[in-house]
Amino acid sequence: MLHAYRLAYPDSPHAPERLWEWEKVHVGRLLWNATACGRELTHRYFPTWEALVQERLDEYRELVRDMQDMYEEHHGRKHNDRRPTREAEEQIKHTR
């Protein structure tokens, strides 16, 4: 069983999820951040390394997609930009 932690933002329910951390040094930084900034830590057990890795990959992809969406909303799209990430992801899912 692996123990992993991440920051939670109870006052901001729409804040994007943070990545799970399991290494002592990173968990210590999360604890400092939670204490200093009034945030909370969320704890979760993962049965295997593979389960933790898959969760982190899925969350990382969501974070990248969300950041791209926020950038595009703020800066707009250029004429020669590619399709939005969500649309591309949906097409990839349907081809598998």
SEBAVO-101958 format. One record per residue: residue number from 1; residue in one letter; x, y, z of N, C-alpha, C in turn. Coordinates in pm, 1 decimal. Layout:
# SEBAVO-101958
+-----+------+----------+----------+----------+----------+----------+----------+----------+----------+----------+
: pos : code :     n.c1 :     n.c2 :     n.c3 :    ca.c1 :    ca.c2 :    ca.c3 :     c.c1 :     c.c2 :     c.c3 :
+-----+------+----------+----------+----------+----------+----------+----------+----------+----------+----------+
: NUM :    A :        X :        Y :        Z :        X :        Y :        Z :        X :        Y :        Z :
...
+-----+------+----------+----------+----------+----------+----------+----------+----------+----------+----------+
END
This chain:
# SEBAVO-101958
+-----+------+----------+----------+----------+----------+----------+----------+----------+----------+----------+
: pos : code :     n.c1 :     n.c2 :     n.c3 :    ca.c1 :    ca.c2 :    ca.c3 :     c.c1 :     c.c2 :     c.c3 :
+-----+------+----------+----------+----------+----------+----------+----------+----------+----------+----------+
:   1 :    M :     84.3 :   -118.3 :      0.0 :      0.0 :      0.0 :      0.0 :     88.4 :    124.0 :      0.0 :
:   2 :    L :     60.5 :    217.2 :    -85.6 :    133.2 :    344.1 :    -93.3 :     47.4 :    456.9 :    -37.1 :
:   3 :    H :    109.9 :    541.6 :     41.0 :     42.8 :    659.4 :     93.3 :     80.6 :    778.5 :      5.5 :
:   4 :    A :    -18.4 :    855.4 :    -37.8 :      8.8 :    973.5 :   -118.8 :    -77.2 :   1088.5 :    -67.9 :
:   5 :    Y :    -27.8 :   1210.2 :    -91.0 :    -93.8 :   1330.2 :    -41.5 :    -95.4 :   1435.5 :   -151.2 :
:   6 :    R :   -193.2 :   1526.2 :   -139.9 :   -195.9 :   1642.4 :   -227.6 :   -270.5 :   1755.1 :   -156.3 :
:   7 :    L :   -247.0 :   1877.0 :   -203.8 :   -313.3 :   1992.8 :   -145.7 :   -460.2 :   1995.5 :   -185.5 :
:   8 :    A :   -541.2 :   2041.9 :    -93.0 :   -683.4 :   2061.9 :   -120.1 :   -715.6 :   2208.1 :    -94.6 :
:   9 :    Y :   -807.8 :   2260.4 :   -169.8 :   -848.4 :   2399.9 :   -158.0 :   -997.4 :   2404.4 :   -124.2 :
:  10 :    P :  -1032.9 :   2388.0 :      3.9 :  -1174.9 :   2381.4 :     40.0 :  -1251.3 :   2509.9 :      9.7 :
:  11 :    D :  -1183.9 :   2624.1 :     10.1 :  -1251.0 :   2751.6 :    -18.6 :  -1265.8 :   2776.9 :   -167.7 :
:  12 :    S :  -1201.2 :   2696.3 :   -248.9 :  -1206.7 :   2712.8 :   -394.3 :  -1243.8 :   2578.9 :   -458.4 :
:  13 :    P :  -1372.4 :   2544.3 :   -458.4 :  -1411.8 :   2412.9 :   -511.0 :  -1382.2 :   2393.8 :   -659.0 :
:  14 :    H :  -1361.0 :   2502.5 :   -732.3 :  -1334.3 :   2490.4 :   -875.8 :  -1184.8 :   2493.1 :   -907.9 :
:  15 :    A :  -1100.9 :   2494.6 :   -804.9 :   -956.1 :   2492.5 :   -827.6 :   -918.6 :   2357.9 :   -889.6 :
:  16 :    P :   -824.1 :   2357.5 :   -982.6 :   -785.3 :   2230.5 :  -1044.5 :   -719.9 :   2138.2 :   -943.0 :
:  17 :    E :   -735.4 :   2009.7 :   -965.3 :   -674.4 :   1910.0 :   -878.5 :   -522.5 :   1920.2 :   -885.9 :
:  18 :    R :   -457.1 :   1886.7 :   -779.3 :   -311.9 :   1884.8 :   -773.3 :   -264.2 :   1740.4 :   -783.8 :
:  19 :    L :   -139.8 :   1724.0 :   -820.7 :    -83.2 :   1590.4 :   -834.8 :    -58.5 :   1526.6 :   -698.7 :
:  20 :    W :    -70.0 :   1395.5 :   -692.7 :    -40.0 :   1320.0 :   -571.5 :    110.8 :   1312.9 :   -552.4 :
:  21 :    E :    155.1 :   1329.8 :   -427.8 :    296.8 :   1318.7 :   -392.3 :    312.4 :   1209.5 :   -288.4 :
:  22 :    W :    422.4 :   1135.9 :   -296.4 :    446.6 :   1028.0 :   -202.4 :    585.6 :   1036.0 :   -139.7 :
:  23 :    E :    678.2 :   1107.0 :   -201.8 :    813.4 :   1116.8 :   -147.9 :    815.5 :   1211.7 :    -28.6 :
:  24 :    K :    888.6 :   1172.4 :     73.5 :    888.9 :   1244.9 :    200.2 :    918.9 :   1393.8 :    184.1 :
:  25 :    V :   1019.4 :   1428.7 :    103.8 :   1056.7 :   1568.6 :     86.9 :    941.9 :   1650.0 :     26.3 :
:  26 :    H :    870.7 :   1593.5 :    -69.4 :    760.0 :   1664.4 :   -134.1 :    637.8 :   1671.8 :    -42.4 :
:  27 :    V :    613.9 :   1566.4 :     32.7 :    503.5 :   1569.0 :    128.2 :    530.8 :   1675.4 :    234.1 :
:  28 :    G :    657.1 :   1688.6 :    276.1 :    694.4 :   1793.0 :    371.5 :    666.0 :   1931.5 :    317.1 :
:  29 :    R :    692.5 :   1952.8 :    188.9 :    662.7 :   2082.6 :    126.3 :    512.9 :   2107.9 :    119.9 :
:  30 :    L :    437.2 :   2002.0 :     90.2 :    291.5 :   2016.1 :     89.3 :    239.5 :   2053.5 :    227.2 :
:  31 :    L :    293.7 :   1988.7 :    329.9 :    251.9 :   2017.2 :    467.2 :    285.2 :   2161.3 :    504.2 :
:  32 :    W :    405.0 :   2208.1 :    466.8 :    442.4 :   2347.3 :    493.5 :    345.7 :   2442.1 :    423.3 :
:  33 :    N :    317.3 :   2415.3 :    295.3 :    227.3 :   2499.7 :    218.4 :     88.4 :   2502.4 :    280.4 :
:  34 :    A :     39.1 :   2386.3 :    321.4 :    -93.5 :   2378.8 :    383.0 :    -97.8 :   2459.4 :    512.0 :
:  35 :    T :      6.1 :   2447.4 :    593.0 :     11.1 :   2519.4 :    719.8 :     24.8 :   2669.4 :    697.2 :
:  36 :    A :    115.7 :   2709.6 :    609.6 :    143.4 :   2851.5 :    586.4 :     29.2 :   2922.6 :    515.6 :
:  37 :    C :    -40.2 :   2853.2 :    427.9 :   -141.7 :   2918.7 :    344.4 :   -284.6 :   2880.9 :    380.9 :
:  38 :    G :   -302.7 :   2807.7 :    489.2 :   -437.6 :   2772.6 :    532.6 :   -508.3 :   2673.9 :    442.4 :
:  39 :    R :   -433.3 :   2584.6 :    384.1 :   -492.6 :   2482.4 :    297.5 :   -497.1 :   2350.1 :    372.6 :
:  40 :    E :   -548.1 :   2248.3 :    307.2 :   -557.9 :   2116.5 :    367.4 :   -483.1 :   2014.9 :    281.8 :
:  41 :    L :   -443.6 :   1905.1 :    344.9 :   -385.2 :   1792.9 :    272.0 :   -489.6 :   1683.5 :    259.9 :
:  42 :    T :   -495.5 :   1624.2 :    144.1 :   -580.6 :   1508.4 :    120.7 :   -490.9 :   1385.7 :    117.4 :
:  43 :    H :   -535.0 :   1278.4 :    180.4 :   -457.0 :   1154.6 :    186.1 :   -531.3 :   1045.9 :    109.8 :
:  44 :    R :   -454.4 :    959.8 :     43.2 :   -514.9 :    847.5 :    -28.5 :   -417.9 :    730.9 :    -30.8 :
:  45 :    Y :   -472.7 :    611.5 :    -21.3 :   -393.5 :    489.2 :    -36.2 :   -402.8 :    443.1 :   -181.1 :
:  46 :    F :   -289.5 :    399.2 :   -234.6 :   -286.5 :    338.1 :   -367.7 :   -237.6 :    194.5 :   -349.9 :
:  47 :    P :   -306.6 :     98.4 :   -410.6 :   -268.5 :    -41.8 :   -390.1 :   -135.0 :    -79.6 :   -455.1 :
:  48 :    T :   -101.4 :    -12.4 :   -566.0 :     22.4 :    -45.0 :   -638.3 :     84.3 :     82.3 :   -693.9 :
:  49 :    W :    212.8 :     70.5 :   -732.7 :    279.3 :    182.5 :   -800.0 :    209.1 :    216.0 :   -930.2 :
:  50 :    E :    163.3 :    111.8 :  -1000.9 :     97.1 :    133.3 :  -1128.6 :    -29.8 :    216.9 :  -1112.0 :
:  51 :    A :   -104.4 :    193.8 :  -1004.8 :   -226.3 :    271.4 :   -979.4 :   -192.0 :    418.3 :   -953.9 :
:  52 :    L :    -85.4 :    441.8 :   -877.7 :    -42.0 :    579.3 :   -851.3 :      5.4 :    647.5 :   -979.3 :
:  53 :    V :     84.7 :    578.4 :  -1057.2 :    136.1 :    634.6 :  -1182.8 :     20.9 :    668.7 :  -1277.2 :
:  54 :    Q :    -74.7 :    579.8 :  -1290.7 :   -188.4 :    605.5 :  -1379.5 :   -267.5 :    726.8 :  -1332.5 :
:  55 :    E :   -289.9 :    738.0 :  -1202.8 :   -363.0 :    853.2 :  -1148.5 :   -288.1 :    982.9 :  -1176.0 :
:  56 :    R :   -156.4 :    981.8 :  -1155.8 :    -77.1 :   1102.5 :  -1180.3 :    -76.4 :   1140.2 :  -1327.7 :
:  57 :    L :    -66.8 :   1040.3 :  -1416.2 :    -68.4 :   1069.5 :  -1560.3 :   -201.6 :   1130.3 :  -1602.5 :
:  58 :    D :   -311.1 :   1071.8 :  -1552.5 :   -443.2 :   1124.7 :  -1586.9 :   -458.0 :   1267.4 :  -1536.1 :
:  59 :    E :   -414.2 :   1293.5 :  -1413.0 :   -425.3 :   1427.1 :  -1356.1 :   -334.3 :   1525.2 :  -1429.3 :
:  60 :    Y :   -214.6 :   1480.9 :  -1465.4 :   -123.0 :   1568.7 :  -1537.6 :   -184.4 :   1610.4 :  -1671.2 :
:  61 :    R :   -243.6 :   1515.6 :  -1740.5 :   -307.7 :   1548.1 :  -1868.4 :   -421.3 :   1647.9 :  -1848.5 :
:  62 :    E :   -498.3 :   1630.3 :  -1742.3 :   -606.7 :   1724.3 :  -1713.6 :   -551.3 :   1863.1 :  -1683.9 :
:  63 :    L :   -442.6 :   1869.8 :  -1606.3 :   -382.1 :   1998.7 :  -1575.1 :   -332.6 :   2069.4 :  -1700.7 :
:  64 :    V :   -266.6 :   1996.2 :  -1787.6 :   -216.3 :   2054.3 :  -1912.5 :   -332.8 :   2103.0 :  -1998.5 :
:  65 :    R :   -436.6 :   2022.0 :  -2009.4 :   -553.7 :   2060.6 :  -2088.2 :   -619.9 :   2185.3 :  -2030.1 :
:  66 :    D :   -636.9 :   2187.0 :  -1895.7 :   -700.0 :   2302.5 :  -1831.5 :   -617.8 :   2429.5 :  -1850.9 :
:  67 :    M :   -486.4 :   2417.5 :  -1840.5 :   -400.7 :   2535.0 :  -1861.3 :   -411.3 :   2585.0 :  -2004.8 :
:  68 :    Q :   -417.6 :   2493.7 :  -2099.9 :   -432.8 :   2534.8 :  -2239.9 :   -567.3 :   2604.2 :  -2259.9 :
:  69 :    D :   -672.8 :   2549.8 :  -2200.2 :   -805.0 :   2612.4 :  -2211.9 :   -804.1 :   2752.9 :  -2153.0 :
:  70 :    M :   -741.7 :   2769.8 :  -2034.9 :   -735.3 :   2902.3 :  -1972.4 :   -655.2 :   3000.1 :  -2058.1 :
:  71 :    Y :   -544.7 :   2952.0 :  -2113.9 :   -463.3 :   3037.3 :  -2200.8 :   -544.6 :   3082.4 :  -2321.7 :
:  72 :    E :   -614.2 :   2987.8 :  -2384.1 :   -691.0 :   3020.5 :  -2503.4 :   -805.6 :   3116.7 :  -2471.9 :
:  73 :    E :   -869.1 :   3100.1 :  -2354.7 :   -975.8 :   3192.4 :  -2316.1 :   -920.9 :   3332.6 :  -2294.4 :
:  74 :    H :   -802.8 :   3340.9 :  -2239.0 :   -744.1 :   3470.8 :  -2208.1 :   -684.9 :   3538.7 :  -2331.5 :
:  75 :    H :   -615.6 :   3461.1 :  -2413.8 :   -542.9 :   3517.8 :  -2527.5 :   -611.7 :   3496.8 :  -2662.0 :
:  76 :    G :   -713.3 :   3415.5 :  -2666.0 :   -779.3 :   3387.2 :  -2793.1 :   -696.9 :   3289.9 :  -2876.9 :
:  77 :    R :   -751.4 :   3249.0 :  -2988.2 :   -683.3 :   3153.3 :  -3076.1 :   -629.9 :   3227.0 :  -3197.7 :
:  78 :    K :   -517.9 :   3182.7 :  -3247.7 :   -463.0 :   3238.5 :  -3371.7 :   -523.4 :   3165.4 :  -3490.4 :
:  79 :    H :   -514.6 :   3224.7 :  -3605.5 :   -575.1 :   3168.7 :  -3726.5 :   -523.5 :   3028.4 :  -3758.1 :
:  80 :    N :   -395.4 :   3004.0 :  -3743.2 :   -338.1 :   2875.6 :  -3783.2 :   -321.7 :   2778.2 :  -3667.0 :
:  81 :    D :   -385.7 :   2803.5 :  -3551.7 :   -377.3 :   2711.1 :  -3438.2 :   -444.0 :   2578.9 :  -3472.0 :
:  82 :    R :   -401.0 :   2476.5 :  -3400.4 :   -461.5 :   2344.6 :  -3416.9 :   -593.6 :   2338.3 :  -3340.9 :
:  83 :    R :   -660.1 :   2223.2 :  -3353.6 :   -787.0 :   2203.9 :  -3283.2 :   -766.9 :   2215.8 :  -3132.4 :
:  84 :    P :   -870.5 :   2251.3 :  -3059.3 :   -859.5 :   2252.1 :  -2913.1 :   -826.2 :   2113.2 :  -2861.4 :
:  85 :    T :   -756.6 :   2108.0 :  -2750.6 :   -709.2 :   1982.1 :  -2693.7 :   -823.5 :   1885.9 :  -2664.5 :
:  86 :    R :   -932.5 :   1932.9 :  -2608.2 :  -1044.5 :   1843.7 :  -2574.4 :  -1098.1 :   1773.3 :  -2699.2 :
:  87 :    E :  -1111.2 :   1845.4 :  -2807.6 :  -1161.1 :   1786.5 :  -2931.1 :  -1064.1 :   1678.5 :  -2980.8 :
:  88 :    A :   -936.5 :   1707.4 :  -2976.3 :   -836.2 :   1609.8 :  -3019.9 :   -839.5 :   1486.0 :  -2932.2 :
:  89 :    E :   -854.3 :   1504.3 :  -2800.5 :   -860.6 :   1389.6 :  -2709.6 :   -980.8 :   1301.0 :  -2741.2 :
:  90 :    E :  -1093.5 :   1363.7 :  -2768.4 :  -1213.7 :   1285.4 :  -2800.8 :  -1193.9 :   1203.8 :  -2927.2 :
:  91 :    Q :  -1130.2 :   1261.6 :  -3026.8 :  -1104.7 :   1187.3 :  -3149.9 :  -1010.7 :   1071.4 :  -3127.2 :
:  92 :    I :   -909.6 :   1092.0 :  -3042.4 :   -815.6 :    983.9 :  -3011.0 :   -888.3 :    871.1 :  -2939.7 :
:  93 :    K :   -975.7 :    903.6 :  -2845.5 :  -1051.6 :    800.8 :  -2772.2 :  -1134.8 :    716.3 :  -2866.8 :
:  94 :    H :  -1196.0 :    780.2 :  -2968.2 :  -1283.3 :    708.5 :  -3059.2 :  -1207.8 :    622.4 :  -3159.3 :
:  95 :    T :  -1079.6 :    647.1 :  -3177.6 :  -1002.3 :    567.0 :  -3272.3 :   -936.5 :    447.3 :  -3206.2 :
:  96 :    R :   -940.2 :    440.8 :  -3074.9 :   -878.6 :    326.0 :  -3003.6 :   -972.3 :    211.1 :  -2989.6 :
+-----+------+----------+----------+----------+----------+----------+----------+----------+----------+----------+
END
